Amino acid sequence: MPPVENDSGKNDIKSRIQQLIDSNQVMVFSKSYCPYCVKVKDLFKELSVACNVVELDLIDDGTNYQEMLLEMTGQKTVPNVFVNKKHIGGCDKTMQAHKEGTLQQLLAGEEYDYDLIVIGGGSGGLACSKEAASMGKRVMVLDYVVPTPKGTTWGLGGTCVNVGCIPKKLMHQTALLGTALQDARKFGWEFNETVSHNWETMKNGVNDYIGSLNWGYRVALRDKKVDYVNAYAEFIEPHKIKATNKRGKESIHSAAKFVLATGERPRYLGIPGDKEYCITSDDLFSLPYCPGKTLVIGASYVSLECGGFLAGIGLDVTIMVRSILLRGFDQDMANRAGEYMEEHGIKFLRKYVPIKVEELEAGTPGRLKVTAKSTETDEIIEGEYNTVLIAVGRDACTDKIGLDKVGVKVNPKNGKIPVNDVEQTNVPHIYAIGDILEGKWELTPVAIQAGKLLARRLYANSTLKCDYVNVPTTVFTPVEYGSCGLSEEKATELYGPDNIEVYHTLFWPLEFTVPGRDNNKCYAKIICNKLDNDRVIGFHYLGPNAGEVTQGFGAAMKCGATKEHFDSTIGIHPTCAEVFTTLDVTKRSGDDITGAGC
């Protein structure tokens, strides 16, 4: 390889290279036979961007040019790409810049306001924004709560904090304390005063705690130097959004990348009187009065959880179910949870759908008349309630944020957004996380994990992806249901009935024995794959503290636990969770699974 003869020769070549870079929007130093160079040149053709190309193998000083490019950029290979005087790099880096949207930014010659704008201030959006900011990126979070038809709104933190997991678990705990009070007399506690529940005290306590969380999130964003704006975001261009605050004032903001984390809101029924007279879980947790006699419409986990804790504080509760309980969950477990609720005074109207809600008397609460129709016959029934709570599912908040203007694909049936395995939409610089994703878990910890890992992939060269397999979860029904992995139905569908083995047992928690309640109502089962060394592919638990029990077994399943691992684990006695270390009766056998004590 002939060297550059002298300093003046080197300077002359450097000057020519610099002049080419300065005078062309896109400058590509290439070799005519290089497939990677062809790929980059084809990319700019597809983008309809004119680029100046110097084929180093076809000019006399090509070798010297390449040596000087190494000195100037640290890169000797081709293609060597520059856009608007900025060095991009080779083929991979150019393609990555195109994929992420930064190439388009450089081609446009504009400087964006932010590296990242996150639309949605829920758990996933906050996690992603703080992680990105910690890496020195300029980040904005936009969050706006559209008031419910009843006018309910809330602060920063999203559904989980304000109208989901947090208040739900606290009100579920309220109901558990009511049961504990009843048990206490059997354990020797003597108290003669009348015990009653005060809705306002509970509501104020729960909402005071939520308020402290809202404040904490705002402080955390400020400390991370994330710009937080309480405004509704809507795309107006691929890299620009319009933000509208509650007073109607508009502002425009741009970013190289966007993360959609808008979450979901409760679905209404589309029948006369639903939005006028009914409430949803968005209203329940800050309801200023006790709801009284309540009809809960729906068979979702929200329906059963809310109906469960309302009954647990002593209210008359009826749950109207169109078809099955807890669709998507193991139906054996769902039905057992439902049976437990019925045995404890919660009424179920099965195979009915409401067709009209009318107000009989205004008040706090008032009186409502609900007309419903059988899903199997022409029978019409009517009932009177103080409160009607709709919990029939949730819709993704994606239809009014301008996604059509920027070409983001959305499932028209449910508003969900399809993404690839790195949470990227079909528009390369726009990503999505959380409940709005097509076919993914609608769980707060999943959104948090996905948000953090996305930020690290975007800005810290990480390659770790969010794992949506074997995610543990719990439904906080009166008897709690924890699960991880496959339902029995799904396992049977995937592997066939002959290739799975289900081990199960009923049990009686020690805490229930002295009060003499719920003997053999709790239930545990695991589903094993016989084709894979009896690997545990489904874990299901119905009993006290289901979340605490399921969390550890979720970790075991991540590690690939088998039935032998469960059997060789020594149980903690006396606990409910220890039943998983002694399971020996298969469902296939039909043998008795009634527990008989220690």
Solvent accessible surface area in square Angstrom, and as a share of the most:
residue,aa,sasa,rsa
1,M,153,0.68
2,P,90,0.57
3,P,105,0.66
4,V,29,0.17
5,E,155,0.69
6,N,81,0.42
7,D,105,0.54
8,S,79,0.51
9,G,25,0.24
10,K,67,0.28
11,N,95,0.49
12,D,71,0.37
13,I,7,0.04
14,K,89,0.38
15,S,66,0.42
16,R,91,0.33
17,I,0,0.00
18,Q,73,0.32
19,Q,122,0.54
20,L,44,0.22
21,I,4,0.02
22,D,68,0.35
23,S,81,0.52
24,N,39,0.20
25,Q,82,0.36
26,V,1,0.01
27,M,0,0.00
28,V,0,0.00
29,F,0,0.00
30,S,0,0.00
31,K,42,0.18
32,S,49,0.32
33,Y,155,0.59
34,C,13,0.08
35,P,94,0.59
36,Y,131,0.50
37,C,0,0.00
38,V,66,0.38
39,K,108,0.46
40,V,0,0.00
41,K,33,0.14
42,D,58,0.30
43,L,10,0.05
44,F,1,0.00
45,K,153,0.65
46,E,138,0.62
47,L,54,0.27
48,S,103,0.67
49,V,29,0.16
50,A,92,0.71
51,C,40,0.24
52,N,52,0.26
53,V,47,0.27
54,V,22,0.13
55,E,36,0.16
56,L,6,0.03
57,D,54,0.28
58,L,124,0.62
59,I,67,0.34
60,D,154,0.80
61,D,45,0.24
62,G,3,0.03
63,T,53,0.31
64,N,25,0.13
65,Y,14,0.05
66,Q,25,0.11
67,E,55,0.24
68,M,6,0.03
69,L,2,0.01
70,L,69,0.34
71,E,110,0.49
72,M,53,0.24
73,T,38,0.22
74,G,62,0.59
75,Q,28,0.13
76,K,77,0.33
77,T,93,0.54
78,V,24,0.14
79,P,1,0.01
80,N,1,0.01
81,V,0,0.00
82,F,10,0.04
83,V,0,0.00
84,N,58,0.30
85,K,128,0.54
86,K,108,0.46
87,H,63,0.28
88,I,21,0.11
89,G,2,0.02
90,G,15,0.15
91,C,10,0.06
92,D,114,0.59
93,K,134,0.57
94,T,0,0.00
95,M,44,0.19
96,Q,83,0.37
97,A,13,0.10
98,H,47,0.21
99,K,85,0.36
100,E,26,0.12
101,G,0,0.00
102,T,36,0.21
103,L,0,0.00
104,Q,55,0.25
105,Q,24,0.11
106,L,38,0.19
107,L,24,0.12
108,A,65,0.50
109,G,59,0.57
110,E,71,0.32
111,E,131,0.59
112,Y,5,0.02
113,D,70,0.36
114,Y,29,0.11
115,D,33,0.17
116,L,0,0.00
117,I,0,0.00
118,V,0,0.00
119,I,7,0.04
120,G,8,0.07
121,G,0,0.00
122,G,14,0.13
123,S,23,0.15
124,G,6,0.06
125,G,0,0.00
126,L,5,0.03
127,A,10,0.07
128,C,0,0.00
129,S,0,0.00
130,K,50,0.21
131,E,32,0.15
132,A,0,0.00
133,A,12,0.10
134,S,67,0.43
135,M,54,0.24
136,G,66,0.64
137,K,68,0.29
138,R,98,0.36
139,V,2,0.01
140,M,4,0.02
141,V,0,0.00
142,L,2,0.01
143,D,16,0.08
144,Y,67,0.25
145,V,21,0.12
146,V,73,0.42
147,P,68,0.43
148,T,10,0.06
149,P,70,0.44
150,K,93,0.39
151,G,48,0.46
152,T,26,0.15
153,T,79,0.46
154,W,47,0.16
155,G,30,0.29
156,L,5,0.02
157,G,0,0.00
158,G,14,0.14
159,T,43,0.25
160,C,19,0.11
161,V,6,0.03
162,N,7,0.04
163,V,8,0.05
164,G,15,0.14
165,C,52,0.31
166,I,50,0.25
167,P,0,0.00
168,K,22,0.09
169,K,80,0.34
170,L,67,0.33
171,M,0,0.00
172,H,4,0.02
173,Q,75,0.33
174,T,27,0.16
175,A,10,0.08
176,L,68,0.34
177,L,94,0.47
178,G,23,0.22
179,T,44,0.25
180,A,51,0.39
181,L,72,0.36
182,Q,132,0.59
183,D,17,0.09
184,A,19,0.15
185,R,119,0.44
186,K,124,0.53
187,F,107,0.45
188,G,57,0.55
189,W,177,0.62
190,E,164,0.73
191,F,37,0.16
192,N,153,0.78
193,E,118,0.53
194,T,126,0.73
195,V,77,0.44
196,S,100,0.65
197,H,72,0.32
198,N,88,0.45
199,W,12,0.04
200,E,101,0.45
201,T,92,0.54
202,M,19,0.08
203,K,32,0.13
204,N,59,0.30
205,G,43,0.42
206,V,9,0.05
207,N,44,0.23
208,D,104,0.54
209,Y,106,0.40
210,I,9,0.04
211,G,35,0.33
212,S,61,0.40
213,L,39,0.20
214,N,23,0.12
215,W,159,0.56
216,G,34,0.33
217,Y,56,0.21
218,R,122,0.44
219,V,36,0.21
220,A,30,0.23
221,L,1,0.01
222,R,152,0.56
223,D,97,0.50
224,K,88,0.37
225,K,172,0.73
226,V,8,0.04
227,D,67,0.34
228,Y,49,0.19
229,V,44,0.25
230,N,64,0.33
231,A,3,0.02
232,Y,63,0.24
233,A,4,0.03
234,E,44,0.20
235,F,0,0.00
236,I,62,0.32
237,E,84,0.37
238,P,69,0.43
239,H,21,0.10
240,K,64,0.27
241,I,0,0.00
242,K,49,0.21
243,A,1,0.01
244,T,39,0.23
245,N,30,0.15
246,K,146,0.62
247,R,188,0.69
248,G,47,0.45
249,K,143,0.61
250,E,102,0.46
251,S,44,0.29
252,I,88,0.45
253,H,30,0.13
254,S,8,0.05
255,A,0,0.00
256,A,8,0.06
257,K,9,0.04
258,F,0,0.00
259,V,0,0.00
260,L,0,0.00
261,A,13,0.10
262,T,32,0.19
263,G,20,0.20
264,E,5,0.02
265,R,52,0.19
266,P,19,0.12
267,R,94,0.34
268,Y,43,0.16
269,L,47,0.24
270,G,73,0.71
271,I,29,0.15
272,P,87,0.55
273,G,9,0.09
274,D,9,0.05
275,K,104,0.44
276,E,106,0.47
277,Y,73,0.28
278,C,0,0.00
279,I,6,0.03
280,T,1,0.01
281,S,5,0.03
282,D,2,0.01
283,D,3,0.02
284,L,1,0.00
285,F,5,0.02
286,S,44,0.29
287,L,11,0.06
288,P,92,0.58
289,Y,56,0.21
290,C,48,0.29
291,P,0,0.00
292,G,17,0.17
293,K,79,0.33
294,T,0,0.00
295,L,0,0.00
296,V,0,0.00
297,I,5,0.03
298,G,7,0.06
299,A,19,0.14
300,S,29,0.19
301,Y,78,0.29
302,V,25,0.15
303,S,0,0.00
304,L,0,0.00
305,E,4,0.02
306,C,2,0.01
307,G,0,0.00
308,G,5,0.04
309,F,2,0.01
310,L,0,0.00
311,A,25,0.19
312,G,35,0.34
313,I,23,0.12
314,G,66,0.63
315,L,32,0.16
316,D,63,0.33
317,V,1,0.01
318,T,7,0.04
319,I,0,0.00
320,M,5,0.02
321,V,0,0.00
322,R,141,0.51
323,S,31,0.20
324,I,72,0.36
325,L,1,0.01
326,L,2,0.01
327,R,149,0.55
328,G,75,0.72
329,F,47,0.20
330,D,1,0.01
331,Q,35,0.15
332,D,35,0.18
333,M,0,0.00
334,A,0,0.00
335,N,65,0.34
336,R,65,0.24
337,A,0,0.00
338,G,0,0.00
339,E,91,0.41
340,Y,18,0.07
341,M,0,0.00
342,E,75,0.34
343,E,102,0.46
344,H,89,0.40
345,G,57,0.54
346,I,5,0.03
347,K,101,0.43
348,F,26,0.11
349,L,50,0.25
350,R,93,0.34
351,K,80,0.34
352,Y,33,0.12
353,V,44,0.25
354,P,12,0.07
355,I,65,0.33
356,K,78,0.33
357,V,3,0.02
358,E,57,0.26
359,E,82,0.37
360,L,72,0.36
361,E,92,0.41
362,A,77,0.60
363,G,46,0.44
364,T,99,0.57
365,P,44,0.28
366,G,12,0.11
367,R,94,0.34
368,L,11,0.06
369,K,51,0.22
370,V,4,0.02
371,T,9,0.05
372,A,1,0.01
373,K,74,0.31
374,S,9,0.06
375,T,62,0.36
376,E,124,0.56
377,T,79,0.46
378,D,122,0.63
379,E,87,0.39
380,I,87,0.44
381,I,40,0.20
382,E,111,0.50
383,G,20,0.19
384,E,84,0.38
385,Y,20,0.08
386,N,43,0.22
387,T,7,0.04
388,V,1,0.01
389,L,1,0.00
390,I,1,0.01
391,A,6,0.05
392,V,47,0.27
393,G,23,0.23
394,R,39,0.14
395,D,59,0.31
396,A,9,0.07
397,C,41,0.24
398,T,5,0.03
399,D,114,0.59
400,K,139,0.59
401,I,6,0.03
402,G,5,0.05
403,L,6,0.03
404,D,124,0.64
405,K,112,0.47
406,V,17,0.10
407,G,41,0.40
408,V,9,0.05
409,K,135,0.57
410,V,47,0.27
411,N,38,0.19
412,P,130,0.82
413,K,191,0.81
414,N,55,0.28
415,G,15,0.14
416,K,21,0.09
417,I,0,0.00
418,P,61,0.39
419,V,30,0.17
420,N,66,0.34
421,D,89,0.46
422,V,29,0.16
423,E,1,0.00
424,Q,10,0.04
425,T,8,0.05
426,N,72,0.37
427,V,18,0.11
428,P,44,0.28
429,H,10,0.05
430,I,0,0.00
431,Y,8,0.03
432,A,0,0.00
433,I,1,0.01
434,G,11,0.11
435,D,33,0.17
436,I,0,0.00
437,L,2,0.01
438,E,59,0.26
439,G,76,0.73
440,K,63,0.27
441,W,86,0.30
442,E,66,0.29
443,L,41,0.21
444,T,29,0.17
445,P,94,0.59
446,V,11,0.07
447,A,9,0.07
448,I,58,0.29
449,Q,89,0.40
450,A,0,0.00
451,G,0,0.00
452,K,73,0.31
453,L,6,0.03
454,L,1,0.00
455,A,0,0.00
456,R,88,0.32
457,R,32,0.12
458,L,24,0.12
459,Y,40,0.15
460,A,50,0.39
461,N,145,0.75
462,S,36,0.23
463,T,117,0.68
464,L,113,0.56
465,K,91,0.38
466,C,13,0.08
467,D,80,0.42
468,Y,38,0.15
469,V,99,0.57
470,N,39,0.20
471,V,18,0.10
472,P,38,0.24
473,T,19,0.11
474,T,24,0.14
475,V,3,0.02
476,F,33,0.14
477,T,0,0.00
478,P,38,0.24
479,V,7,0.04
480,E,10,0.04
481,Y,2,0.01
482,G,0,0.00
483,S,10,0.07
484,C,1,0.01
485,G,22,0.21
486,L,46,0.23
487,S,18,0.12
488,E,35,0.16
489,E,82,0.37
490,K,86,0.37
491,A,0,0.00
492,T,45,0.26
493,E,126,0.56
494,L,96,0.48
495,Y,72,0.27
496,G,20,0.20
497,P,87,0.55
498,D,105,0.55
499,N,48,0.25
500,I,8,0.04
501,E,25,0.11
502,V,10,0.06
503,Y,33,0.13
504,H,15,0.07
505,T,28,0.17
506,L,31,0.15
507,F,13,0.06
508,W,77,0.27
509,P,4,0.02
510,L,91,0.45
511,E,105,0.47
512,F,19,0.08
513,T,45,0.26
514,V,85,0.49
515,P,15,0.09
516,G,55,0.53
517,R,61,0.22
518,D,18,0.10
519,N,72,0.37
520,N,23,0.12
521,K,84,0.36
522,C,0,0.00
523,Y,0,0.00
524,A,0,0.00
525,K,0,0.00
526,I,0,0.00
527,I,0,0.00
528,C,0,0.00
529,N,11,0.06
530,K,91,0.38
531,L,120,0.60
532,D,57,0.30
533,N,107,0.55
534,D,44,0.23
535,R,71,0.26
536,V,4,0.02
537,I,21,0.11
538,G,0,0.00
539,F,0,0.00
540,H,3,0.02
541,Y,0,0.00
542,L,1,0.00
543,G,0,0.00
544,P,29,0.18
545,N,92,0.47
546,A,0,0.00
547,G,24,0.23
548,E,131,0.59
549,V,19,0.11
550,T,1,0.01
551,Q,118,0.52
552,G,48,0.46
553,F,36,0.15
554,G,2,0.02
555,A,57,0.44
556,A,34,0.26
557,M,7,0.03
558,K,99,0.42
559,C,117,0.70
560,G,19,0.18
561,A,9,0.07
562,T,3,0.02
563,K,16,0.07
564,E,124,0.56
565,H,98,0.44
566,F,8,0.03
567,D,72,0.37
568,S,84,0.54
569,T,77,0.45
570,I,160,0.81
571,G,25,0.25
572,I,134,0.68
573,H,116,0.52
574,P,71,0.44
575,T,58,0.34
576,C,17,0.10
577,A,27,0.21
578,E,36,0.16
579,V,22,0.13
580,F,0,0.00
581,T,19,0.11
582,T,96,0.56
583,L,6,0.03
584,D,113,0.59
585,V,32,0.18
586,T,26,0.15
587,K,66,0.28
588,R,132,0.48
589,S,59,0.38
590,G,65,0.63
591,D,85,0.44
592,D,112,0.58
593,I,25,0.13
594,T,73,0.42
595,G,25,0.24
596,A,108,0.84
597,G,63,0.60
598,C,137,0.82
